[in-house]
Amino acid sequence: AFALLAPAAIALGDEAQEAFDSLYGAELRRVQASASTADDAVLAGKLVEAAKAAAQSPRLQIILCENAYALGHMNADGMDAAATAAQMLVEVDTAKRAERQEQLIAVQQRQYFRARGDERAALGESLLQTMIDMADARAAAGDYDGAIDMYRKAMSLAAMIKSDRRAAISAKLERVAEAQKLDRQVSLLR
């Protein structure tokens, strides 16, 4: 089983962590102690369902999803739970959105490369959208190098899946490259 570390942001007296521990602590310890990752995948699915029901407590959702992701992404049977958890983390944990998008991309890439046929095409489009979203966010934050890198990765994937969005991605890439160039010129003038 995959060993989990307590989330770094948890402070003493964190009610959400206490609720998680009381509901899932014993089961989590049992799963961690087992040699199999199959039970990890099952618990990951259960934690995702609990996170969906915990919309009134974003902190509890984050804890549930962090654990679901950590358990699910190590096992093929847990990939769907890990992807759902990562997507929820992107939406809920706005303070760590870039890190959460990286997690989502990592699990979506694993899903994409394992899939076949129509499922692979659908997963490819989903991964492409996540890459574009991440590149857009990086560009908006002024991280032009990061945005360009992600747009290039998106272009490669778009070519691989024969997406009709290649021209739009190329246009975004050109705009960001131009913004980067202007930003560097302005920096030199200062």
Disulfide bonds with the S-S distance in Angstrom:
none
